[in-house]
Amino acid sequence: MAREAPPARGPATQAVDEMDDFADPQFDEAALPAPTSALGAELVHRLVVGAEGSGERLDKYLATQLPKVSRSRIQRWIADDAVRLNDAAARPRAIVYAGDRVEVCERALPETTAFHPEPIAFPIVWEDETILVVDKPAGLVVHPGAGNWSGTLLNGLLAYDPRLAAVPRAGIVHRLDAGTSGLMVVARTPAAQWDLVRQLAARTVVREYWALVAGTVAPSLTIAAAIDRDPRNPLRFRVSQGASARPARTYVRRLAEWNAAAPGAAPIPVSWIACRLDTGRTHQIRVHLESVGHPLIGDPVYRRHLPSALTTQSWMARPALHACRLELVHPERRVAMGWSSAPPADMSTWMRAMGARPQQLRAPAKLSIVLATPSPAESAARFGDAPEPVEEP
């Protein structure tokens, strides 16, 4: 039976751009902020402008007075009202003159508090001393980053198990987009993390998703198309043949097709599909499905080819994508294990409204897409002794 971490406190998180799996060879771990154990006390600088600084712009003046602080950080303090000029909040382009009084309250960068424990709610599907399997709610950002330095799954993991502070990235080895719900595995020891990253790199971790998309999808489909960042929009990715594009492959199988009723319009076909990843690129499923004319219902970013009736109705408040099945080899037991997750309430409500039967709304008992590539049971023999596969609830 699933356990749940403590409830969340504080503001809701926002959807952000998230990176590929950490198994990706181009991932730069050094780019992440280092964990910190305590908040630094704020330091206040009180300055009086002399003749040599008269007529200077405020940020330039402060850069000369605080040489160990970058100008961009000073500008951030000014924008955050941490700088006062003559007892009033300073304007970004203010000019200072001799005799002016400047007060600067140093504020810690949000990055320095990113690795603090916070009570965040997330169901725990299964756990032992080596791994955790969590069922991430939609809207929960996985890892701290720009615009979301707190309130993430990583913060919640540190609160649930303080020992994860000794594991890089609190044991996280792969990600889901903020708007995507479903299963993720977390390592509780460095050895387990190394093993899981190796399995991801070998593409033997099986991850299957359920999605609701516009249109009639072919019964089975393989989308092999490289992905690159969209130069016209830094928040988007796109299918590309450019030199910097990275190979990506998604397998798709149609599970059912329904018609969505739209006021004043003909019924719109909606497909319920299963998607299986071969690679783990940023926004991969969303990019690939949009590229073949079947965008996810509710996706606010990848919505080309989405019928207007589906964009004007409140179908979903987030992309209709759920990580429903996860299979891997246990890093210590060396047995194949699998977990399933039923679609959450928002997704199942729409599935039911379009005609899904009760049995279709249950957690999948097995994979919908079976490939010739090594399964966890087969890869267990490669990585170590392999007893009979074990299915975990």
C-alpha positions in Angstrom: 0.0 0.0 0.0 1.4 3.4 -0.9 2.7 5.6 1.8 2.7 9.4 1.6 5.4 11.9 2.6 4.4 14.8 4.9 2.1 17.5 3.3 3.5 20.4 1.4 3.8 23.9 2.9 4.3 27.1 1.0 3.5 28.2 -2.6 2.7 25.9 -5.4 5.4 25.1 -7.8 5.4 26.2 -11.4 6.1 24.2 -14.5 9.7 24.6 -15.7 12.0 23.2 -18.4 13.6 20.1 -17.0 16.7 18.3 -18.2 17.3 14.9 -19.7 17.9 11.8 -17.6 21.1 12.1 -15.4 22.4 9.1 -17.3 22.9 11.4 -20.3 26.7 11.6 -21.0 26.4 15.4 -21.6 24.9 16.1 -18.2 27.2 18.4 -16.2 26.9 17.6 -12.5 29.3 20.5 -11.7 26.6 22.9 -13.0 24.4 22.1 -10.0 24.6 24.2 -6.9 26.4 22.5 -4.0 24.2 21.4 -1.1 24.2 23.7 1.9 23.3 23.0 5.5 22.4 26.3 6.9 21.1 29.7 5.8 23.7 32.5 5.9 22.9 35.5 8.0 22.2 38.7 6.0 25.0 41.2 5.9 24.2 44.9 5.7 26.6 47.4 4.1 26.1 51.1 4.9 27.9 53.5 2.5 28.1 57.3 2.0 28.9 58.3 -1.6 32.1 60.3 -1.9 33.2 62.8 -4.6 34.8 60.0 -6.6 31.5 58.2 -7.0 29.3 61.2 -7.7 27.3 60.9 -10.9 27.8 57.2 -11.2 24.9 54.8 -11.8 24.1 53.0 -8.6 24.9 49.5 -9.7 28.3 50.6 -11.1 29.1 52.5 -7.9 28.3 49.5 -5.8 30.4 47.2 -8.0 33.4 49.4 -7.1 32.6 49.4 -3.4 31.8 45.7 -3.2 34.5 44.2 -5.5 33.8 40.6 -4.4 30.1 40.8 -5.5 29.2 40.5 -9.2 27.4 43.3 -10.9 24.6 41.0 -11.9 24.1 40.0 -8.3 24.0 43.7 -7.3 21.4 44.3 -10.0 19.3 41.4 -8.6 19.5 43.0 -5.1 18.3 46.3 -6.5 15.4 44.6 -8.3 14.5 42.7 -5.1 14.4 46.0 -3.0 17.5 44.9 -1.0 19.2 48.3 -1.8 18.0 51.6 -0.3 19.1 55.0 -1.5 18.6 57.8 1.0 16.2 55.6 3.0 14.0 54.8 0.0 14.0 51.7 -2.2 16.5 52.3 -5.0 15.5 52.4 -8.6 17.4 50.1 -11.1 18.9 53.1 -13.0 19.3 55.5 -10.1 22.3 57.9 -10.2 24.2 58.6 -7.0 25.7 61.9 -5.9 28.2 62.9 -3.2 26.7 62.6 0.2 24.0 60.1 -0.7 23.5 57.3 1.7 23.3 53.8 0.4 22.3 50.7 2.4 22.8 47.2 0.9 21.3 44.2 2.5 23.2 41.1 1.1 20.7 38.3 0.4 21.7 34.7 -0.1 21.3 33.5 -3.7 18.3 31.2 -4.0 20.7 28.5 -5.2 22.3 28.3 -1.8 19.0 27.2 -0.2 18.0 24.8 -2.9 19.1 21.7 -1.1 17.2 22.2 2.2 14.6 19.7 3.4 11.0 20.8 3.0 7.9 18.7 3.8 6.4 18.0 0.4 3.6 15.6 -0.3 4.2 12.7 -2.7 3.0 9.1 -2.5 5.6 6.4 -1.9 4.7 3.3 -3.8 7.5 1.0 -2.6 10.7 1.4 -0.6 13.5 -0.6 1.0 17.0 0.5 2.2 18.3 0.8 -1.3 15.6 2.5 -3.4 12.4 4.5 -3.2 9.7 4.4 -5.9 7.5 7.5 -5.8 4.3 8.5 -7.7 5.0 12.1 -8.5 1.9 14.4 -8.5 1.4 16.7 -11.5 2.7 20.2 -10.8 5.6 19.0 -8.6 9.0 20.1 -10.0 11.6 17.4 -9.6 14.8 19.3 -9.1 15.6 22.9 -8.0 16.3 25.3 -10.8 15.7 28.8 -12.1 12.3 30.0 -10.8 11.9 26.9 -8.6 14.6 26.9 -6.0 12.3 25.4 -3.4 9.2 23.3 -3.1 10.6 20.5 -5.3 10.6 16.7 -5.1 14.3 16.9 -4.1 13.4 19.1 -1.1 10.7 16.7 -0.1 13.0 13.7 -0.4 15.5 15.3 2.0 12.7 15.9 4.5 11.5 12.3 4.2 14.9 10.7 4.5 17.7 13.1 5.7 20.3 10.4 4.8 19.7 11.3 1.2 21.8 14.4 1.7 24.8 12.1 1.4 23.7 10.9 -2.1 24.3 13.2 -5.1 21.0 15.0 -6.1 19.3 13.3 -3.2 19.3 10.1 -5.1 17.4 11.4 -8.2 18.5 9.6 -11.4 15.8 10.6 -13.9 13.1 13.2 -14.2 9.6 13.9 -15.2 8.4 17.3 -16.5 6.6 19.3 -13.8 3.2 18.8 -15.5 3.7 15.0 -15.9 2.5 12.6 -13.1 3.7 9.1 -12.3 6.4 6.8 -11.3 10.1 7.6 -10.5 12.8 5.6 -8.8 15.2 7.3 -6.3 18.4 5.7 -5.1 19.1 5.8 -1.3 22.8 5.0 -1.5 25.6 6.2 -3.9 26.1 2.6 -5.0 22.5 2.2 -5.9 22.5 5.5 -7.8 25.6 4.4 -9.8 23.9 1.2 -10.7 20.6 2.8 -11.7 22.5 5.4 -13.9 24.3 2.5 -15.5 20.9 0.8 -16.3 19.5 4.0 -17.7 22.6 4.5 -19.9 22.2 0.9 -21.1 18.5 1.7 -21.8 17.3 -1.4 -19.8 15.1 0.6 -17.5 11.6 0.4 -18.9 9.4 3.4 -18.7 5.9 3.4 -20.1 3.5 6.3 -20.2 -0.2 6.8 -20.8 -1.3 9.8 -22.8 -4.4 11.4 -24.3 -3.8 13.0 -27.7 -5.7 14.7 -30.4 -6.6 12.7 -33.5 -6.6 9.1 -34.6 -3.2 7.6 -33.9 -2.0 4.6 -35.9 -2.3 1.3 -34.1 1.5 1.2 -33.6 4.1 3.8 -34.3 7.8 4.4 -33.9 9.0 8.0 -33.8 12.7 8.3 -34.4 13.6 12.0 -34.7 16.4 14.0 -33.2 15.5 16.8 -30.8 17.1 20.2 -30.3 16.2 23.4 -28.6 13.9 25.7 -30.6 16.0 28.8 -31.5 12.8 30.9 -31.6 11.6 30.0 -28.1 14.1 28.9 -25.4 11.3 27.1 -23.5 10.5 24.8 -26.4 12.3 21.9 -28.1 11.7 20.7 -31.6 12.4 17.9 -34.0 15.6 18.9 -35.9 18.3 17.6 -38.2 20.8 20.3 -37.0 24.3 19.4 -35.9 23.4 19.9 -32.2 20.2 17.8 -32.3 20.3 14.7 -30.2 18.9 11.3 -31.3 15.6 10.3 -29.7 13.2 7.4 -30.2 9.6 6.9 -28.9 7.4 3.9 -29.3 3.7 4.4 -29.5 0.7 2.0 -29.3 -2.9 3.1 -29.5 -5.0 1.6 -26.7 -8.4 3.1 -27.5 -10.1 5.9 -29.5 -13.0 8.0 -28.3 -14.9 11.1 -29.5 -14.8 14.2 -27.4 -17.9 16.2 -27.6 -17.3 19.9 -28.2 -20.1 22.5 -28.0 -20.9 23.9 -31.5 -18.5 21.5 -33.2 -18.4 18.0 -34.6 -17.1 15.3 -32.2 -13.3 15.3 -32.1 -11.3 12.0 -32.1 -9.1 11.6 -29.1 -6.7 8.7 -28.8 -5.6 7.0 -25.6 -2.0 5.8 -26.2 0.9 4.1 -24.5 4.4 5.5 -25.1 7.6 3.8 -24.3 10.9 5.7 -24.2 14.1 4.4 -25.7 15.9 7.7 -24.9 15.2 10.3 -22.2 15.4 13.7 -23.9 13.8 16.8 -22.5 10.1 17.0 -23.4 10.6 14.0 -25.7 7.1 12.5 -25.8 5.5 16.0 -26.1 7.8 17.0 -28.9 7.5 13.8 -30.8 3.8 13.6 -30.6 3.3 17.2 -31.8 5.7 16.5 -34.7 3.4 13.8 -36.0 0.2 15.8 -35.6 -1.0 14.3 -32.3 -0.3 16.9 -29.5 -1.1 16.0 -25.9 -4.5 17.3 -24.6 -3.8 20.1 -22.2 -0.3 20.8 -23.3 0.3 24.6 -23.1 3.5 24.6 -25.1 3.4 21.8 -27.7 -0.1 22.4 -29.2 0.4 22.7 -33.0 -2.4 20.7 -34.8 -4.6 20.8 -31.7 -8.2 21.5 -32.8 -9.4 24.8 -31.6 -12.3 23.2 -29.8 -9.8 21.4 -27.6 -7.9 24.6 -26.8 -11.0 26.6 -25.8 -12.4 24.0 -23.4 -11.1 23.1 -19.9 -10.1 19.6 -20.9 -6.9 19.4 -18.8 -5.0 21.9 -16.7 -1.7 20.2 -17.7 -0.4 17.8 -20.3 -2.4 14.6 -20.3 0.7 12.4 -19.6 1.2 9.9 -16.9 4.2 7.6 -16.2 2.2 4.4 -15.5 4.8 1.6 -15.6 8.4 1.3 -14.4 10.6 -1.8 -14.6 14.2 -2.2 -13.6 16.7 -4.5 -11.9 17.0 -3.9 -8.2 20.5 -2.5 -7.6 21.2 -4.8 -4.7 18.9 -7.8 -5.0 19.6 -8.3 -8.7 16.0 -9.2 -9.4 13.7 -7.7 -12.0 11.0 -5.6 -10.4 8.1 -3.6 -11.7 5.5 -1.1 -10.5 2.3 0.3 -11.9 0.3 3.5 -11.3 -3.3 4.2 -12.3 -4.0 7.6 -14.0 -4.6 10.4 -11.5 -8.1 11.9 -10.9 -7.8 14.7 -13.5 -6.9 12.3 -16.3 -9.2 9.5 -15.3 -12.1 12.0 -15.1 -11.8 12.8 -18.8 -11.2 9.2 -19.8 -14.4 8.2 -18.1 -16.3 11.1 -19.7 -15.2 10.0 -23.1 -16.2 6.4 -22.5 -13.4 4.5 -20.7 -14.5 1.4 -18.9 -13.7 1.0 -15.2 -11.0 -1.7 -16.0 -9.3 0.7 -18.3 -8.8 3.2 -15.4 -6.8 0.7 -13.3 -3.1 0.5 -13.0 -1.7 -1.6 -15.9 -0.8 -5.1 -14.9 1.8 -5.4 -17.6 3.5 -3.4 -20.4 1.4 -2.4 -23.4 4.5 -2.1 -25.6 6.9 -5.1 -25.7 10.1 -4.8 -27.7 12.9 -7.0 -28.7 15.4 -4.9 -26.7 16.5 -6.4 -23.4 13.9 -6.3 -20.6 14.9 -5.9 -16.9 14.6 -9.7 -16.5 17.0 -10.3 -19.4 19.4 -7.6 -18.4 19.6 -9.1 -14.9 21.6 -11.9 -16.3 24.0 -9.4 -17.8 24.5 -7.5 -14.6 24.5 -10.3 -12.1 22.6 -13.4 -10.8 19.0 -13.3 -11.9 16.4 -15.2 -9.8 12.9 -15.4 -11.2 11.3 -12.0 -11.9 9.4 -10.5 -9.0 6.4 -8.3 -9.5 5.9 -5.7 -6.7 2.6 -4.1 -6.1 
